[in-house]
Amino acid sequence: MLTLLRYIAAAGKHVTLQEIIDVVGTTIPLGGALMGTIAEELIEQGIQKGLQKGEEIGLQKGEQIGLQKGEQIGLQKGLRQGRQLAQQGLQQARQLALQSIRLSLKCKFGTEGEALMQTITTIEDVTLLQLLADVIEHTENVEELRAWLADEAE
């Protein structure tokens, strides 16, 4: 009987729980007590389904929050590493530019040109150092180069 009532309650889309309770209560002796047991079981099933659904939702939200947090940490770490690599690249470019300038000064102007390196090594801007390498190529003497450096320092 209990199995039949469960089946009716689960399968009967057009039958309400109250209708089942009313029929059982009036047609079956001790039907009210039986309905109490069924109602308790249905409540327990509802609680279990609710807990299961809540757990699924909680897991999904937890995964989503974990992924977002992981993305944030990964992005921050990537940016930090990218900045470090960019800084290292700039330092290497600066060192290469200074080496090129030193060689150009020595070849074109001798020791008088090399004497300018003390001033040139204070320049941090790699673009300015690259421009200076071009200026060295086109200047005729150390005085022109000193004048250019003085203008750039202002």
C-alpha positions as CSV (number, residue, x, y, z in Angstrom):
1,M,0.0,0.0,0.0
2,L,2.8,2.4,1.0
3,T,4.5,1.7,-2.4
4,L,1.3,2.4,-4.3
5,L,0.8,5.7,-2.5
6,R,4.4,6.7,-3.2
7,Y,3.9,5.9,-6.9
8,I,0.7,7.9,-7.1
9,A,2.3,10.8,-5.3
10,A,5.4,10.7,-7.5
11,A,3.7,10.0,-10.8
12,G,0.4,11.8,-10.5
13,K,1.0,15.2,-12.0
14,H,-2.7,16.1,-11.9
15,V,-3.2,14.7,-8.4
16,T,-2.2,16.9,-5.5
17,L,-0.8,15.6,-2.2
18,Q,-3.9,17.0,-0.4
19,E,-6.2,14.9,-2.6
20,I,-4.3,11.8,-1.9
21,I,-4.4,12.5,1.9
22,D,-8.1,13.1,1.7
23,V,-8.8,9.8,-0.2
24,V,-6.6,7.7,2.0
25,G,-7.9,9.3,5.2
26,T,-11.5,8.5,4.3
27,T,-11.2,5.1,2.6
28,I,-8.4,3.2,4.5
29,P,-8.6,2.5,8.3
30,L,-5.8,4.2,10.0
31,G,-5.1,6.1,6.8
32,G,-4.3,9.3,8.6
33,A,-1.4,7.5,10.4
34,L,-0.2,6.1,7.1
35,M,-0.4,9.5,5.5
36,G,1.7,10.9,8.4
37,T,4.4,8.4,7.7
38,I,4.2,9.1,3.9
39,A,4.3,12.9,4.6
40,E,7.4,12.4,6.8
41,E,9.1,10.4,4.1
42,L,8.2,13.0,1.5
43,I,9.6,15.7,3.7
44,E,12.8,13.7,4.2
45,Q,13.1,13.2,0.5
46,G,12.6,16.9,-0.1
47,I,15.2,17.8,2.5
48,Q,17.7,15.3,0.8
49,K,17.0,16.8,-2.6
50,G,17.4,20.3,-1.3
51,L,20.7,19.4,0.4
52,Q,21.9,17.7,-2.8
53,K,20.9,20.7,-4.9
54,G,22.5,23.1,-2.4
55,E,25.7,21.1,-2.4
56,E,25.8,21.1,-6.3
57,I,25.2,24.9,-6.3
58,G,27.8,25.4,-3.6
59,L,30.4,23.4,-5.5
60,Q,29.7,25.3,-8.7
61,K,30.0,28.6,-7.0
62,G,33.2,27.4,-5.2
63,E,34.7,26.3,-8.5
64,Q,33.8,29.6,-10.1
65,I,35.3,31.6,-7.2
66,G,38.4,29.4,-7.3
67,L,38.8,30.0,-11.0
68,Q,38.4,33.7,-10.7
69,K,40.9,33.9,-7.8
70,G,43.3,31.7,-9.8
71,E,43.0,33.9,-12.8
72,Q,43.6,37.0,-10.7
73,I,46.7,35.5,-9.1
74,G,48.0,34.2,-12.5
75,L,47.5,37.7,-14.1
76,Q,49.3,39.4,-11.2
77,K,52.2,37.0,-11.4
78,G,52.3,37.3,-15.2
79,L,52.3,41.1,-15.0
80,R,55.1,41.0,-12.4
81,Q,57.2,38.7,-14.5
82,G,56.5,40.7,-17.6
83,R,57.7,43.9,-15.9
84,Q,60.8,42.2,-14.7
85,L,61.6,40.8,-18.2
86,A,60.9,44.2,-19.8
87,Q,63.2,45.9,-17.3
88,Q,65.9,43.3,-17.9
89,G,65.5,43.9,-21.7
90,L,65.8,47.6,-21.3
91,Q,69.0,47.2,-19.2
92,Q,70.5,44.9,-21.8
93,A,69.5,47.3,-24.6
94,R,71.1,50.2,-22.6
95,Q,74.3,48.2,-22.1
96,L,74.5,47.3,-25.8
97,A,73.9,50.9,-26.8
98,L,76.6,52.1,-24.4
99,Q,79.1,49.6,-25.8
100,S,78.2,50.6,-29.4
101,I,78.6,54.3,-28.5
102,R,82.0,53.7,-26.7
103,L,83.3,51.9,-29.8
104,S,82.0,54.6,-32.2
105,L,83.5,57.4,-30.1
106,K,86.9,55.6,-29.9
107,C,87.0,54.8,-33.6
108,K,85.8,58.3,-34.8
109,F,87.3,60.6,-32.2
110,G,90.0,58.6,-30.3
111,T,90.6,59.2,-26.6
112,E,88.9,62.6,-26.8
113,G,85.7,60.9,-27.8
114,E,86.0,58.2,-25.1
115,A,86.3,61.0,-22.5
116,L,82.6,61.8,-23.2
117,M,81.6,58.4,-21.9
118,Q,81.5,59.6,-18.3
119,T,78.7,62.0,-19.3
120,I,77.0,59.5,-21.6
121,T,76.8,56.7,-19.0
122,T,74.4,58.9,-16.9
123,I,71.8,58.7,-19.7
124,E,69.1,56.1,-18.8
125,D,66.8,56.6,-21.8
126,V,67.6,53.8,-24.3
127,T,65.9,55.8,-27.1
128,L,68.1,58.8,-26.4
129,L,71.2,56.5,-26.5
130,Q,70.1,55.1,-29.8
131,L,69.7,58.6,-31.1
132,L,73.1,59.5,-29.8
133,A,74.6,56.7,-31.8
134,D,73.2,58.2,-34.9
135,V,74.4,61.7,-33.9
136,I,77.9,60.4,-33.5
137,E,77.9,59.1,-37.0
138,H,76.9,62.5,-38.4
139,T,79.0,64.9,-36.3
140,E,82.3,66.2,-37.5
141,N,84.1,66.7,-34.2
142,V,83.8,66.2,-30.4
143,E,82.7,69.8,-29.8
144,E,79.5,69.3,-31.9
145,L,78.8,66.2,-29.9
146,R,79.4,68.0,-26.6
147,A,77.0,70.7,-27.8
148,W,74.3,68.1,-28.7
149,L,74.7,66.4,-25.3
150,A,74.4,69.8,-23.5
151,D,71.2,70.6,-25.4
152,E,69.7,67.2,-24.5
153,A,70.7,67.6,-20.9
154,E,68.5,70.7,-20.6
